[in-house]
Amino acid sequence: MASDGNGYAITNDGMHLTRFTTGKNLKITDLGSLVDDPSNNGVSVHNSCSSFGGDMVADDDGNMYLFSARNHVFKVNVETKIATHLGVISGLPNGFTVNGAAVNEHNQILVGSAMEAGSYYTVDSRTLAATPYTIAGRVWHSSDLANGNLLVSGNKPKAINTEVLTNKLPANTGDNKISIYPNPVNNNQFVIQFNQLDAGNYIVQVTDVMGRQSVQQAVNLNGENQAQTIRLNPAAAKGFYLVKVTDQNSKVVFSTKIIVQ
């Protein structure tokens, strides 16, 4: 899922970039073949030795990032269809094939393997260096990961209103004191978890990408861990929404984007 609210898929050979809409009016468009960036030094997005398999994530600036099963990374500009080879992920063990990728709350790419399941790894998008990611419980062979986060490119302005009006939603803020699940949202409701936030009165606002308010709900916190269910209008359109939490002084203490399915 990209920042424009559409979904994108790429065939293994890179000959077909496909865009699809969400919601009731489904439309699938074949945008054509990807084009290798001249700076790729011979590494082609059409070559099975470098680009086949894997998964994709999107950033907030109209790009997709292809993580291939061979652990190569390509940046794909959706408008120009140019695929730029960024390099090979370092620090992965032998036998690890990237088969799933998702963006976590720290703007890192979490990758999993369908072949080697000793650990998940986080990948720094700037250096492509991988670090083991420890979880409580079993590490599963996995592929095709997904979540509602966009990779923050650093190329967009920080003014929330501007980003909402241009469909470029801001990164998560809040220092992990607030979290939302599930995301993507289903059944027109989600839970917002407050973790050790100061006691007081807060306002939860949900707006669409045009800045139109969908939900506004007051929450009184006692200073301890607390969860609140937020229910959306069943008639709400599918797509991206912005969730913002303000304190009693109207200061924004948290903002993030969600996908309503």
N, C-alpha and C positions, 0 to 999 in steps of 0.2 A: 504494500500500500504506500503510495507516494503523497507528497505534501499537497498535491492538487486534488486529493480525494479519490483518485482513480487507482486501480490496481494494475500492475505490470508483470509480464512474464516473458522469459527469453528461452527460446529453444536451445538445446545443448550446443548446436553448431553456430549459434549466433546469427542465423539467417532470418529469424523472425522475432522482432520485438512486438509484443502484443499488449494492447491497452484494453482494459475492461472497466465498465462502470459498475457501481453498486446500487442497491435499491431495487425498486420494482421495474424500472425501465432499463433492462440489461442491454448493453451494447458492447460488442467485441470488435476491435479494430486492429488489423495487422499493419503495423507501421513500417514494416520492411526490415532489411538487413542492417546489422550493426556495421560500423566502419572503423577499422583500426586507426588509431592515432599514429601519425608518422613518427612520433617520439618513442614508439613501443620497442624499437630496436629488434624487430623481427619476431617479437612475442605477439601472437595473434589470438584474438578472442574466438576465432573460428577453428582453432587447433585443439584436438582432443588431448594433447599432452599438457595443455595449460588451462583450458577454460571449461571443459565439460563438467556437468554435475554441479553440486553445491547448492547455494541459497543466495538470496539478495536482501539487502536492507536499503532504505531510502534516507536522504538527508532533507534539510529544510530549504534547499536551494535548487530543487528540480533535478537532482541526480540520483541514480541508483548505483549501488556498490555490489558487484558480483563477486562472491567468494566461491571459488571453484573447488571441486573435490581434490584437485592437485595443489590446493592451498595458495593459488595465485589470486590476486585481487585486481579487479578492473573497475574503474569509475566510468559509468555510462551516462552521458548527457541525454536526457530523454528527448530534448528538442532536436539536437543535431544528430543523435544516434552514434556519436563518436565514442568509442571505447578506449580509454587510456589505461595502460598497464601501470599499476602503482608499485608492484613488486610481489614478493613471496613472503608469507607469514613466517617469522622466525620464532624459535623456541618451542615448536610442537614436537612431540616424540615421533619416532619412526612408526609408520603404519597409521598415523592419524590423518584422516581425510575429512576436510570440512564439508559436512552435509547439512548443517543447519546453522543459521546465524540470526541474531536478534540484538537490538540496542538496549543496554541496561540503563539504570537511572544515573550512572556516572558517565554517560556518553562514551561507553566502551562497547565493543561488539562481543557478545557472548557467542562462542562457537561450540558445536557438538559434533561428534563423529558417529557414523553408523557402523564403523569398522573397529575403532579403538575406543573403549569406554573406560579408561583408567581415570579420566578427569574431564570436566569441561574446562574451557580456557576463555579468558578475556583477551581481546586484541586491541591494542592502542591504534586508533585510526590514523595517527600521524606517523608512527614509527613501524607499524605492523608487527610489533613485538608481542608475543603471547605469554600470558601468565596463568598458571593453574588457578582454577576457580573452585574453591572448596564449598561443598554443600553438605547438609546433614542428611544422610541416607544414601541410597544406592545411586550410582551414576549409570544412566541407561544409554544404550545405543540409540542415537536419535538423529533425526533429519527434519528439514523443513520447519524450523522454529519460527515463531511469529509473536509479535506484541504490538502495542500501539505507539511505540516511541520512534521519533525521527532522530537521525544523527544530526547533531548541531554542528553546522559548518563554520560558524563564526563570521559568515558573510552577510548576515541579516541584521537590521537594526534591532535594538532592544525594546523599543516602544511597543507595548502590547497591542494598542489599538491599531497601529500601522500593520503589525504582523497579522492580526486577525483579519483585517480588511483585504490583505493580499494572500490569504490562505497560508501564510507562513507562521506556524504556531510556535510559541517559545518553548524552551526546554523546561524540564521540571525544576522548580525552586522549592526551598523549604527545608534543606539540610536533613532530609529523611525523617522529619518530625511528623510528616503527613504522608500517607500512601493511599492509593486507590486500587480497588480490585472488584470484579475482574476488569481487565482492559485488553482486548475489546469488550465493550459492554453488551450484554444480551438481556433479554426480558425487560428492557427499558428501566433497569435499576442497577445501581452500583453501591458499594460500601466505601466510605471514606474513613480511614483509620487515623486517629490523632494519637501521636506517641509523645508523651511528656511535653506537651505544649502548655504554656502558661494558662492558668485558669482565667475564665472570662467569657464574654460574649463574642461570637464570631458569625460571619455571614458567608454562606456557601453560594456562589453564583455559577450557573452554567449558561454559556452563550454559544451560539453557532458561529460559523466562520465569518459571517457578516456582522457580528457584534450584537445580534438580537438576543435578548434574554430569554432563556428557556425555563430556568428554575432559579428561584432565590429562596434560601431556607436559613433560618436562624438556628444556631447551635450554641448551647451553654455548656462550657467545659469546666470540670472540677479540678483540672491539673493532672489527672492520671490518664492512663491509656483509656481511650473511649472510641467507640465506633458508631457511625451514623449512616443509615441507609438513605440514599437519595433516589427518589423515583422521578423518572422523566415522563412526559406526556406520551401515552401510547402512540399518538399520531406523529411524534417527532420524526423528522427525516433522518435517514441513515447517513452516516459520514462523521467528519471530525467536529468535535466540540472543545471549548476551552472551559476548564474548571478553575475557579479562582476563589481563594479564601481570604477574607479581610478581617482585621481585628476591630475592636470597638472604636479605634481612632481612624478607621477607614484605610489602614495600611495593609497592603497586600503581603501576606505572610506565606502564600503558597500559590503556585499556578502550574498547570500541566494540561496536556491535551489528551483526549480520549477518543476512541472510535466507537460509535454506536452502530451495531450490526442489526 
